[in-house]
Amino acid sequence: MDLKTLTYLVVFSTFALYFGIAWWARASTTSDFYVASKGVHPVLNGMATGADWMSAASFLSMAGLIAFMGYGGSVFLMGWTGGYVLLAMLLAPYLRKYGKFTVPEFIGDRFYSRTARLVAVACLIIASLTYVIGQMKGVGVAFSRFLEVKFEYGLGIGMFVVWVYAVLGGMKGITYTQIAQYCVLIFAYTVPAIFISFYLTGNPVPQLGLGSKMADGSHIYLLDKLDRIVTDLGFREYTTAVLDSKLNMFAYTLSLMIGTAGLPHVIMRFFTVPSVKAARSSAGWALVFIALLYTVAPAVAVMARLNLIHTVQPEAGQHMVYEQRPDWVKKWETTGLLKFEDKNGDGKIQYSADESRNELVKIDPDIMVLANPEMAKLPYWVIALVAAGGLAAALSTAAGLLLAISSSISHDLMKGVLTPTISERRELLASRIVMTLAILVAGYLGLDPPGFAAGTVALAFGLAAASIFPALMMGIFSKRITAKAAIAGMLAGIGVTLLYVFQHHGIMFIKGTEFLGNMDKNWFLGIDPKAFGVVGALVNFSVAFLVTRLSSEQPPERIQHLVEDIRIPSGARSALHH
């Protein structure tokens, strides 16, 4: 069976599984749609959280970025993993104890203000929509490759698939679909890594293969060999390159961490379990499931970069003849994500850090994970499996984000503010309509995102870090913060972050809308716009505490009791009195 037929068979089999699960677990009530009726087992929820968490950015883009950025790309590993620990320890159990449907609902109740709830809705939509643009980029990359069509057509097909099972199933359908998607994506990520690690180093464990010697008899360590090759081509040494500066790298990592802890679509997962204890257990299981992929990613990145160089330069000083390029190069050229330009007219592929001589003029980092098995000439079934895994990763997170957007509008905006008397049936219909519109908007913006999938996602994390995370932290751990302070903090945090992002990327990523264009793009202490969320968070905290200090207002007594009830474990108060 040829590769294309086998890929179609594997991918469409997984789609049939997702659609079947969505139909079996379709939502019939708003509780089903928003929180799966709070009846998901902690282990299953941990697996679903892993799939929700490990998006196209994790599966496709993270290893691709590390492949080209080297050590500097580790910010994604450190930031996203560390952020999940923050979320599990500082937010998830307390929000589950509060027991409502959405993050804006908690913010509205805690800060006793409809305005605070509306501001939280706006912040959630901005962050989630930016995030889902990155997922749509991943959907387009995966679909365009396995269908061998242009990126735009692949994106359109992916949008339809997300629409079918996300709109039908809601949180209940999405949860059980994500369990299946986790199994697909983790198997698809680790199996090729095992094959390639064994082929290159003789060690079948990728995490250990990364630090092993080459199996070619040279007795050179894998990382040492890559360092030599990339420096010979004029690139920075792979194992020491930082991300612009150490300060920028620190800010990037911290922004991703606190942005992770403030992402509503991940927090919502902890509303689906039956108790606070189950939420803690679910967080622990999710970390285990996430680690299975995240610890493999650096090995995948290194091996993909080495395989890419060996493809275009089989021996030192030799270059591959373009007409003899392998099939995987031809197929990725069809998508427009890989481009060759014969600058010297010799008909050979020249790869170099020197832009004037480099003839691989475009290598989208997002293709590296999908292309790696083909570069390594692995069996067809492994290549087909990776395509299915990439699609599973992108689809699972896109569905969770779209649910967060739809619930914030239908439940927080319509039910909570505009039309409080709306019936459950109409609210469910509104949720599905909003989700459909969100898919269309995200797909349109995903046609021309402001960069690679993980870069776009990093912007979303920065926006969540600057707005939602500080409000949740202050809402849970401070009884003094008032409604005015929380609103001012959220507006200031997201405002300064958006301003910094706009001067580089333009308004909503529409080309030609940049302003402050005379400034260096990283004008504030050399911090990248995608890392600026940590500065926005500091502004948020500072403004909120300043407003509280200058105001004579105190939160109502019932709100202070609410904060105590959220933080103190069940039964502990009565024990203290004794």
C-alpha positions, 0 to 999 in steps of 0.5 A: 500500500502506498504512503498516501493511501495508508495515510488516508486510511489511518487519518480517516479512521481516527476521524471516524473515532472522534465523530463517533465519540462526539455523537455518543457523548453529545451535549443535551444540557448546558451542564453537559456542554460547559463542564461535562456535568462534573462527572469525569474521572480524574485519570480520564480528565488528566488524559483529556487535559494532556490532549487539550494542553498538548496543542499543535504548538506542542506537537508540531511547533515546539520541536521545530522551534528547538530544532532551529533555535537550539538551547534558546528554544527550551523556554517553551519546555520550561515555561509551559511545564512550569506553568502547569505546576503553578496552575495545579498548585495555585489555581485549579483546586480553589476554582474547582471548590468555587464550583461554577462554569467559567473563569469570568463567572468567578471573577464577576462574583469575587469582585462583585461586579458585572463590569469585572465579569465583562472585562474578564470576558473581553480578556478571555476572548482576546487571549483565546482567539489569539491562541486558536489562530496558532492552532488553526495554523497547525491544522492547516499545516497537517491537513495540507501535508497529508492531503497534499493540497495548499495550506489554505485548503487544508485549513478549510477542511480542518475547520470543518472537522473541528466544527462537527465534533466541537459544536455537537459534543460540547465539553462532554463530547470534547472530553471523551474525544480528547482522551482518544486524541491523547492516545493517538498523539502520544503514540504518534510522537514517541514511536518515530522518536524511538525508531530514529533514536535507535537508528542514530545512536543505538539507544531506543529511549529518545531521552537517553539517545539525546545524550548518547554517542552516534552509532556510526562508529565515530564515537562522537556524541550526538549533540557534539556532532550537531554543534560541529555541523551547524557551526560549519554552516555558519549558524550559532552553536546549537547547545549554547545559543540563548534567545536574544539575551538572558533577560529576554529568555527569563522573561519569555519563560516566566510569561509562558509560565504565568500565561499557562496558569491563566488560560481559561480553556485549561482551567475549565478542565478542572470544573469537569471533575466531581470534587476538589480532591479529584481536581488535585489528582487530575492535575497530577495525572495530567503532568504525567501524561504531558511529561511523556511528550515534553521529555521527548521533544528535545530529542525529536528536535535535535534529530530532525535538524540533523536529518534535515542537514543530512538530506541536503548535504549528505557529506561534508562539502557536498550538496544534493542535486535539486532534481534528485531531491527526495519525495518528502521535499517535493510534497512539502514544496507543494504546500508552500511551507518549504521553498528552494531558490537556485541562487547560483544556477548550479542546480544544487541545494545549498544550505547556509546561515549566509542569506545571500547563499542560502537556497532553502529560502523557506523552512517553516519550523512547523513542518519538522516533526511531520517531515522527520519520519520521512527524512529518516526513511521510516516505514510508511505506517509510522509516517501515516501515524505522525500525520494522524497525531499532528491532526489530533493535537491541533484539533483537540486544543482548538476544540477546547479554546472554541468552547472557552470562547463560546461559553464566555459569550453565551454564559457570561455575557448573555446569560450573566449580563444581557439576557439573564432569563434566557432558557437553557435550550436557547443558551445551548443554541447560542453557545453552538452559534457562537462557536461556529462564528468563532471557528470562522473568525479563527480560520480567517485569521489563521490564513495569515498568522503573525508567525509560526504556531508556537510564536502565535500561541506565545502571544496568547500566553502573554495576553493571559499572563497580563490580564487573567492570571493576576486577577485570579491570584488576587481574587483567591489570595487577597481579601482586600482587592476591590472591584475597581482595583481588579478592573483597573489592573486587568485593563492596564495589564492587557492594555500595555501588553497589546500596545507593545505587541501592536507596535510589532505585529499590527492591530489583530495581525493585519499587515500594514497596521503597525504604529510606533514603527520608528521604535526598535521592535524589542525596545523595552530592555530587549524583551520580545513582544511574545515575552512581554506578558510578564511585564503586563502582569507586573503592571496589572498587580501594581495598578490593582494594589495601588488603586486598593491602597488609595481607595477607602472602599472595602470588599463586602463582608460576604466576599471576604467570607467567600475568599476564606471558603475557597481557600480553607479545605472542607471541614478545616474550619470546624476543626480549627474552632475545636 
